[in-house]
Amino acid sequence: MSILDIRPNLEAATEALMKSGADRMGPQATRDTLEECFGQFVECFGNYVWFCGEHGEYFASSLKASLSDALDDAFGASIKEAQFEGPIGHNSQQRSHGTYNARQQGLVSGAVRL
């Protein structure tokens, strides 16, 4: 990659991020998409650092680790919440009816209550 390619590559990565529809995805998919797109930015900046005469690979690897930590901090709570939002399975009505069985609720047909 030449120094002249850095700007078009950054613009292409930005365009891909805008077209990805990350705002309509779940938290885990959004985090993964952002990590992938920002990874392209990191590569471009790593190449720029190399062209400036420094260690571009070290810069890129350090920045990717920091980026991953920042995305984990930003999306960690949302990802954990999304894991527990789903229905309970075959017993998904349990939330609205409580934890008692039908006999304890007095819903058994033919039961006589005094």
Secondary structure, 3 states (H helix, E strand, C coil): CCHHHHHHHHHHHHHHHHHCCHHHCCHHHHHHHHHHHHHHHHHHHHHHHHHCCCCHHHHHHHHHHHHHHHHHHHHHHHHHHHHCCCCCCCCCCHHHHCCCCHHHHCCCCCCCCC
